[in-house]
Amino acid sequence: MKTLRVNAEGVQLHVVTWGDSRKVPVVLVHGYPDNHLVWKPVAERLAKQHFVIAYDVRGAGASDAPRGVRAYTLELLAQDLAAVVDAVIPGRTFHLVGHDWGSIQSWESVTTPRLQPRIASYTTISGPSLDHAAHWVRERTLNLSPVAKAKVMKQLLSSWYIGFFQLPVLPTASWQAGFGKLWPTYLEKREGVREAEPNPTQTADGVHGVQLYRANFRQKLIAPEERYAACPVQLIVPLRDNYASPQLYEDLHRWVPELYRRDIDASHWVPLSHPDRLAAWIHEFVEGVESGGLNGALQRARVAPARSALPLTGQLAVVTGAGSGLGRATALKLAEEGAALVCVDIDTAAAERTAQLCRLLGAHAWARTVDVGSAKAMEALAREVEQEFGGADIVVNNAGIGMAGGLLETSVADWDKLLKVNLWGVIHGSRLFAQQMVAAGRRGHIVNVASAAAFAPNRKLAAYSTSKAAVHMLTECLRAELAGHAIGVTAICPGFVPTGIATATVYAGLTEEEQARKRAKADALYKRRNFAPEDVAAAVFRALQKNPALALVGAEAWTTRLLSRFAPGLSRLAARIDITP
């Protein structure tokens, strides 16, 4: 780590660098009421691959604090950044990263001519452009929709401190009266983070930084400009941000032609709470822009304007058994709602066809050939999804096979074949992807497809009903285990649905000719039911929105569930009837 002083038209700025100056430069700009120390955990990690530059903005840390509100305008802050890069990396392009107010002031450089040719990429965290935010507020204020006005009101409540900072005396007096000493406690209690090291200039940073808000907000709210970015922009959104809510970025694609959005289950001070994740994402983005080849995780993070407002935008869904039936319908539904897809099936051609259909809907989609009953194959899939695509947000364990026959007729080989797919496939998918979600602190949802048969014993469905009842119980247990990790878990239990499972069901103890006749009858029966896979797919999407423990789909599912709970004797009597065709 090295330090130096840079003169920015009479204002001395304190600059700190890490790493080899010959490597690709990354410039970090801190927010309020921080100084460069907030970036230290991230900078030390980035310095392994990059030349990292951070500086105390005017009024913070060891930099000068000029007097007067007009000394803190966005124009002057942009000139400070130019002075730093001109002094430290003259003539070179660089990658810019801003957090909080550092992000707000960095937008000025990203969207104005002075430094645009030299900014190769911009990563913005918890700090919108004031021009963009003003347009967002204005359009929703004028919108007659109650939903739009509620969004504005919610953001105004989150941004109460901006109005407070406009008051005379009180904001600075509160810092001088002791809030500076209480700041670490505030961060720990309110934000759940700790400073990397004590900030010796905390009170002064709080006092001087108030001028940033006084110098810029009124003008931008009254007369916002249309500001466009010329470089690729990576938007990192903390989903529990108490100050800049995620809804502020709904229109950002209007101003940024090449926008990549990544959500993180974190509060406002991400540089302190998730330095490893943040450094990895910054490096990944910088490396992708430098090489001209973005990896799968960034490809699926690309915001398509037509899909930016869809509810699952930015999320990656892994769907097993996606080659046909419920799996294909679910994959297409999630694609329609904005998700990127990894379509998994043991049939390569079927998986690729589903991925193609998802891409026709505008989604990013990839096909993978996997035997879900194989632990090694599923481990390889989970590893690839994490490394190549940034991890799954949604997992739908749908792959399954049908089997009919009594316990006495069903062989060990039959049991092994059925449980390998119907139960072990769900166990592997749930366990592996849940482990990744928890380790990454990522919100997510796991949907396990069971069946109405989970609640309906039957003399001719011993193996199938057992497997689906096990999936239901597994889901209940997993839901309890993951409740504290913001990961939803739902069991979907459909009734009779015309899918490929009817024509592929194994009838234990029967000849091939007898099985073929029963399959044909079952398929005809299912089709007469007039209940489509799309109905189940819609239930999966609703489950992602509401997170129920159990989603019953179709009259058969509701009937068997109610009988099992309120008339178990009747359910046992019905179990004696051979319901196979």
Summary of the structure (lengths in Angstrom):
residues: 581
radius of gyration: 28.3
end to end distance: 76.0
largest distance: 92.3
contacts: 2058
relative contact order: 0.07
helix: 53%
strand: 16%
